[in-house]
Amino acid sequence: MNQEVLAIMEYMEKEKGINRQVFIEAMQSALLAAAKKSIGPARDLRVEIHPKTGRINVRAKLEVVEKVQNSHDQISIKRAKEIDPNVKLGDLIEVEVTPKDFGRIAAQVFKQTINQALKGIERKMVLSEFKDRINNIVSGTIRRIERSDVIIDLGRYEGVMPAKERVPTEEYVVGERIKAYVLSVEDTPHGPMIILSRSHPNFILRLLELEVSEVADKIVEVKAIAREPGFRTKIAVWTNNPKIDPVGSCVGVRGARVKNIVRELHSEKIDLFKWSPNVEELTIEALKPAKVKKVEVDQEHHRVKVTVDEENYSIALGRKGKNIWLASKIVGWDIDVVKEPSEAVDNFTQKLTKAAEEMASTLSIDQSVAEQIVRAGFINPEAVAESEEEDLMSALPELDPQLIHRLKEAAHLAGKTN
């Protein structure tokens, strides 16, 4: 039995990463219950497993008496002196009381309780290791996908990224290496569960800290962050050091730092801008790329009214209203976007017509199609050339995809010619 115990302890230590002493303590607790059943109600009964030999023995404290009346609690003075010559009547002496068949009992207990003991040990290990890693990034390998939940191998443990914590535009492939944000560690009836996320705004914050030392060192502070996972994130940064450009620090030389983050996020757009305590200034920055004509601040109701021209109205709102929604999250106030008065609109209409005429001439398309393109926010052929086909198709759903492809090629060609 001793060799079997040693083999189990060595396996648990090497393969499961379970500390030998922790495993011994768990098994001693399990064996103690079996010993009480086998030996009876002995005083201060305890089980020992030797960490090097694997030997198991049971010990109890017995009272030294002249004549034994209860063998569970007492030992004769004669036998006690054989163990300790200095013992006296009434003393308590620790004696080995291991039953003869306790090896067989121990083997049964090991088989019955080892899985339960392991779960208890692993639960404590997970909770202990990951309680300090909550709100941080971990790396792992996608092991499998269960009912839209992504199971990630983190080494000795597995984490789960629930469907609601996934990014809708991302595809998850079994075997792929992936980074994720530790959202929480939950102690469930089925064991500890490490909840991971790639859609949480703090995932980007932690990526920023990894890439930008100024952010990690608190020299540059992220004042506000708002995210629509998979599409766009707005980040307002600030520093009290006048010699440091907070936006430039985050972007890096030739955009190297922010590009690394965008690459990790699979091309999710990142808008970085300088935070301001002035609501008007912050609103203008948060609504970019839209150009704002006028800002009216309602301090009492915490609302901001923003006036833009026709050209920037759809840009300010963004796809499905996401740009204004993100800007509101950054500012912390409600934002209302309105178009400028009709006189300016008439002027815009003239500009729109002229832009459409130039678009039609350059790309050799009908005036009506050119007007559709310009009204969608692509005011010149350069804008068409620089846009992704997916964005063009989204903004111009009424146009045939093949036509959009030809328009983009024509716009590229026109740019090279000019």
C-alpha positions in Angstrom: 0.0 0.0 0.0 2.9 2.3 0.8 4.3 2.2 -2.7 0.8 2.9 -4.2 0.4 5.9 -2.0 3.8 7.2 -3.0 3.0 6.7 -6.7 -0.2 8.6 -6.4 1.4 11.5 -4.5 4.2 11.7 -7.2 1.7 11.7 -10.0 -0.4 14.4 -8.4 2.6 16.5 -7.8 4.1 16.2 -11.3 1.1 15.9 -13.6 -1.6 17.9 -11.7 0.7 20.4 -10.0 -0.8 19.6 -6.6 1.6 20.2 -3.7 2.4 17.0 -1.9 1.7 18.3 1.5 -1.7 19.7 0.4 -2.6 16.3 -1.1 -1.5 14.5 2.1 -3.6 16.8 4.3 -6.7 16.1 2.1 -6.2 12.4 2.2 -5.5 12.4 6.0 -8.9 14.1 6.5 -10.6 11.4 4.3 -8.8 8.5 6.1 -9.6 10.0 9.6 -13.4 9.4 9.0 -12.6 5.7 8.1 -10.3 5.3 11.1 -13.1 6.5 13.5 -15.4 3.9 12.1 -12.8 1.2 12.4 -11.3 2.1 15.8 -14.2 3.7 17.6 -14.5 6.9 19.6 -10.8 7.3 20.5 -9.5 10.5 22.1 -7.8 13.0 19.7 -7.6 10.5 16.9 -5.5 11.5 13.9 -4.1 9.9 10.7 -0.5 10.4 9.5 0.8 9.8 6.0 4.6 9.9 5.8 5.5 12.2 2.8 8.7 10.1 1.9 7.7 6.5 2.6 3.9 6.7 2.1 3.4 4.8 5.3 0.0 5.3 6.9 -0.5 5.1 10.7 -3.3 6.1 13.1 -2.5 7.7 16.4 -4.7 8.6 19.4 -4.2 10.1 22.9 -5.0 7.6 25.6 -5.2 8.2 29.4 -2.8 6.2 31.6 -4.7 4.2 34.1 -3.9 1.3 36.5 -6.6 -0.9 35.0 -8.1 -0.4 31.5 -11.9 -0.2 31.5 -12.3 1.5 28.1 -9.7 0.4 25.5 -10.8 3.4 23.2 -9.6 6.0 25.7 -7.3 4.2 28.1 -3.9 2.5 28.3 -2.4 0.6 31.2 0.5 2.1 33.2 2.6 -0.9 32.4 2.2 -0.6 28.6 2.5 3.1 28.8 5.9 2.9 30.5 7.1 0.7 27.7 6.5 3.7 25.4 7.6 6.4 27.8 9.3 5.5 31.1 8.5 8.9 32.6 4.8 8.6 32.2 2.5 8.8 35.3 -1.0 7.8 36.1 -3.6 10.3 34.7 -1.2 11.4 31.9 -2.2 11.4 28.3 0.1 9.6 26.0 0.0 9.4 22.2 -0.1 5.8 20.9 -0.2 4.2 17.5 -3.6 2.5 17.2 -3.5 1.5 13.5 -5.8 -1.4 12.9 -4.3 -4.5 11.3 -6.5 -4.3 8.2 -6.2 -0.5 7.9 -4.2 -0.9 4.6 -7.2 -2.4 2.9 -9.5 0.2 4.4 -7.1 3.0 3.3 -7.1 1.6 -0.3 -10.9 1.6 -0.4 -11.0 5.2 1.0 -8.4 6.3 -1.6 -10.5 5.0 -4.4 -13.7 6.4 -3.1 -12.5 9.9 -2.1 -9.6 10.7 -4.3 -11.7 12.4 -7.0 -13.7 14.4 -4.5 -10.5 15.4 -2.7 -8.9 16.4 -6.0 -11.8 18.6 -6.9 -11.6 20.3 -3.5 -7.8 20.9 -3.9 -8.2 22.1 -7.5 -11.0 24.4 -6.5 -8.8 26.0 -3.8 -5.8 26.2 -6.3 -7.9 27.9 -9.0 -9.4 30.4 -6.6 -6.0 31.1 -5.0 -4.2 31.5 -8.3 -6.8 33.5 -10.3 -8.2 35.7 -7.6 -5.1 37.9 -8.2 -5.5 37.7 -12.0 -9.0 39.1 -12.2 -9.0 42.2 -14.3 -5.9 41.1 -16.1 -5.1 39.5 -19.5 -4.3 35.8 -19.9 -3.3 33.8 -22.9 -4.5 30.3 -23.9 -5.5 27.9 -26.6 -9.0 27.4 -27.8 -9.8 23.8 -26.8 -13.4 23.5 -27.9 -16.7 25.3 -28.4 -19.8 24.3 -26.4 -23.1 25.9 -27.2 -21.5 29.1 -28.3 -19.3 29.2 -25.2 -15.5 29.1 -26.1 -13.5 26.8 -23.8 -9.9 28.0 -23.5 -7.0 26.0 -22.2 -5.0 28.1 -19.8 -2.4 25.5 -18.9 -3.5 23.6 -15.8 -7.0 25.0 -15.9 -9.7 25.9 -18.4 -11.5 29.2 -18.8 -14.8 29.8 -20.4 -15.7 32.7 -22.6 -19.6 32.9 -22.7 -21.4 33.9 -25.8 -22.2 37.3 -24.4 -18.5 38.0 -23.8 -17.5 37.1 -27.4 -16.9 39.7 -30.1 -19.6 39.3 -32.7 -17.3 39.9 -35.7 -14.6 37.4 -34.5 -14.4 33.7 -35.5 -13.0 31.3 -33.0 -11.0 28.3 -34.3 -10.1 25.3 -32.2 -6.3 25.2 -31.7 -5.9 29.0 -32.1 -3.9 31.0 -29.5 -5.9 33.8 -28.0 -5.8 36.5 -25.4 -8.7 37.2 -23.1 -9.6 39.4 -20.1 -10.3 37.6 -16.7 -13.7 38.9 -15.8 -14.3 36.8 -12.7 -13.7 33.5 -11.0 -17.0 31.9 -9.8 -17.2 29.1 -7.3 -20.0 27.0 -8.8 -21.4 23.6 -7.6 -19.5 22.0 -10.5 -16.2 23.6 -9.4 -14.5 27.0 -10.0 -15.2 28.6 -13.3 -12.8 31.2 -14.8 -15.0 33.6 -16.8 -13.1 35.3 -19.7 -14.0 38.1 -22.1 -12.8 39.7 -25.3 -15.7 42.2 -25.5 -15.3 44.0 -22.2 -13.9 47.6 -22.5 -11.3 46.8 -19.9 -9.8 44.3 -22.3 -8.7 47.2 -24.5 -7.5 49.1 -21.5 -5.3 46.2 -20.4 -3.9 45.9 -24.0 -3.2 49.6 -24.0 -1.2 49.1 -20.7 0.8 46.3 -22.3 1.7 48.3 -25.4 2.1 51.8 -23.8 4.4 52.1 -20.9 3.2 55.6 -20.1 -0.3 54.2 -19.5 1.0 51.3 -17.4 3.1 53.7 -15.3 0.1 56.1 -14.9 1.9 58.9 -16.6 -0.9 58.9 -19.2 -4.3 58.3 -17.8 -7.3 56.8 -19.6 -10.1 59.1 -18.5 -13.0 57.4 -20.4 -13.4 54.4 -22.7 -16.5 53.3 -24.7 -16.7 50.3 -26.9 -18.9 48.7 -29.5 -17.1 45.3 -29.7 -15.8 44.4 -33.2 -16.6 47.8 -34.7 -15.2 50.9 -32.8 -13.7 52.0 -29.5 -13.3 55.5 -28.4 -10.6 56.3 -25.8 -10.1 59.7 -24.1 -6.6 60.1 -22.6 -5.0 62.8 -20.5 -1.8 63.7 -18.7 -0.8 66.4 -16.2 2.7 66.5 -17.7 2.8 69.4 -20.2 5.9 67.8 -22.0 4.0 64.7 -22.9 1.5 64.3 -25.7 -1.0 61.7 -24.4 -2.4 60.8 -27.8 1.0 60.6 -29.4 2.3 58.3 -26.6 -0.6 55.9 -27.2 -0.4 56.0 -31.0 3.4 55.5 -31.1 5.9 56.1 -33.8 4.1 55.7 -37.2 1.2 54.3 -35.2 3.1 51.2 -34.2 1.5 50.9 -30.7 -2.1 51.3 -31.7 -1.6 49.1 -34.7 -0.6 46.2 -32.4 -3.8 46.7 -30.5 -5.9 46.9 -33.7 -4.2 43.7 -35.0 -5.2 41.9 -31.7 -8.7 43.2 -32.1 -8.9 42.0 -35.8 -9.1 45.6 -37.2 -11.6 47.0 -34.8 -11.3 50.8 -35.2 -9.7 52.8 -32.3 -10.3 56.5 -31.8 -7.8 58.1 -29.5 -8.2 61.7 -28.5 -7.3 64.1 -25.7 -9.7 64.3 -22.8 -10.9 67.7 -21.6 -12.9 68.7 -18.4 -14.7 71.1 -20.7 -17.9 69.3 -21.9 -18.1 71.3 -25.2 -14.5 70.5 -26.1 -14.9 66.8 -25.1 -18.1 66.5 -27.1 -16.4 67.8 -30.3 -13.5 65.3 -29.9 -15.8 62.4 -29.0 -18.0 62.9 -32.1 -15.1 62.7 -34.5 -14.7 62.0 -37.4 -17.8 64.2 -37.7 -17.1 67.9 -37.9 -19.2 70.0 -35.5 -20.6 73.4 -36.4 -22.0 74.4 -33.0 -22.3 73.0 -29.4 -25.0 74.1 -26.9 -24.5 72.8 -23.3 -27.5 72.3 -21.0 -25.8 72.0 -17.6 -29.1 71.5 -15.7 -30.3 68.5 -17.6 -26.8 67.2 -18.6 -27.6 67.3 -22.3 -25.6 68.6 -25.2 -27.1 69.8 -28.5 -24.8 69.5 -31.4 -25.4 71.2 -34.8 -23.7 69.7 -37.9 -24.2 70.2 -41.6 -25.9 67.8 -43.9 -22.6 66.3 -45.0 -21.6 65.4 -41.4 -25.1 64.4 -40.0 -24.9 60.7 -40.9 -21.2 60.6 -39.8 -22.1 62.1 -36.4 -24.8 59.5 -35.9 -22.6 56.7 -37.2 -23.8 53.3 -38.4 -26.9 52.4 -36.5 -26.4 55.4 -34.3 -23.2 53.9 -32.8 -21.0 57.0 -33.1 -23.3 59.2 -31.1 -23.9 56.4 -28.6 -20.2 56.0 -28.0 -19.7 59.7 -27.7 -22.4 59.9 -25.1 -20.7 57.2 -23.1 -17.4 59.2 -23.2 -19.0 62.5 -22.2 -21.4 61.0 -19.7 -24.2 63.2 -21.0 -27.0 62.8 -23.5 -26.1 64.2 -27.0 -28.6 65.4 -29.5 -27.4 65.9 -33.1 -29.4 68.3 -35.3 -28.8 69.6 -38.9 -28.0 73.2 -39.4 -30.7 75.7 -40.6 -32.2 75.7 -44.1 -30.0 78.5 -45.5 -26.9 76.5 -44.9 -28.7 73.4 -46.2 -29.4 75.2 -49.5 -25.7 76.0 -49.7 -24.9 72.4 -48.9 -27.3 71.2 -51.7 -25.3 73.3 -54.2 -22.1 71.7 -52.9 -23.7 68.3 -53.1 -24.8 68.8 -56.7 -21.3 70.0 -57.7 -19.7 67.0 -55.9 -22.0 64.6 -57.6 -21.3 66.1 -61.0 -17.6 65.7 -60.4 -18.1 62.2 -59.2 -20.2 61.3 -62.2 -17.6 62.7 -64.6 -14.6 61.1 -62.9 -16.1 57.6 -62.5 -18.2 57.7 -65.7 -21.5 57.0 -63.9 -25.0 58.4 -64.0 -25.7 61.6 -62.0 -28.3 59.8 -59.9 -25.8 57.2 -58.8 -23.2 59.8 -58.1 -25.7 61.7 -55.9 -26.4 58.5 -53.9 -22.7 58.0 -53.3 -22.2 61.6 -52.2 -25.2 61.7 -49.9 -23.9 58.5 -48.2 -20.8 60.6 -47.2 -18.3 59.7 -49.9 -17.9 63.3 -51.2 -15.2 62.6 -53.8 -13.5 59.7 -55.7 -10.7 59.7 -53.2 -13.1 58.8 -50.4 -14.5 55.9 -52.5 -10.9 54.7 -53.2 -9.9 54.8 -49.6 -13.0 53.0 -48.2 -13.5 49.3 -47.8 -16.0 47.6 -50.2 -17.8 46.3 -47.1 -18.3 49.9 -45.8 -19.5 51.0 -49.3 -22.0 48.2 -49.5 -23.3 48.9 -46.0 -23.7 52.6 -46.8 -25.2 52.0 -50.3 -27.3 48.9 -49.9 -29.4 49.8 -53.0 -26.4 49.5 -55.3 -25.3 46.3 -56.8 -22.1 44.8 -55.2 -20.5 44.4 -58.6 -21.2 48.0 -59.4 -19.6 49.0 -56.1 -16.5 46.9 -57.0 -16.2 48.6 -60.4 -16.7 52.1 -58.8 -13.9 51.4 -56.3 -11.5 50.2 -59.1 -12.4 53.3 -61.1 -11.8 55.6 -58.2 -8.4 53.9 -57.6 -7.5 54.4 -61.3 -8.6 58.0 -61.2 -6.4 58.6 -58.1 -3.3 57.2 -59.9 -4.0 59.3 -63.0 -4.3 62.5 -61.0 
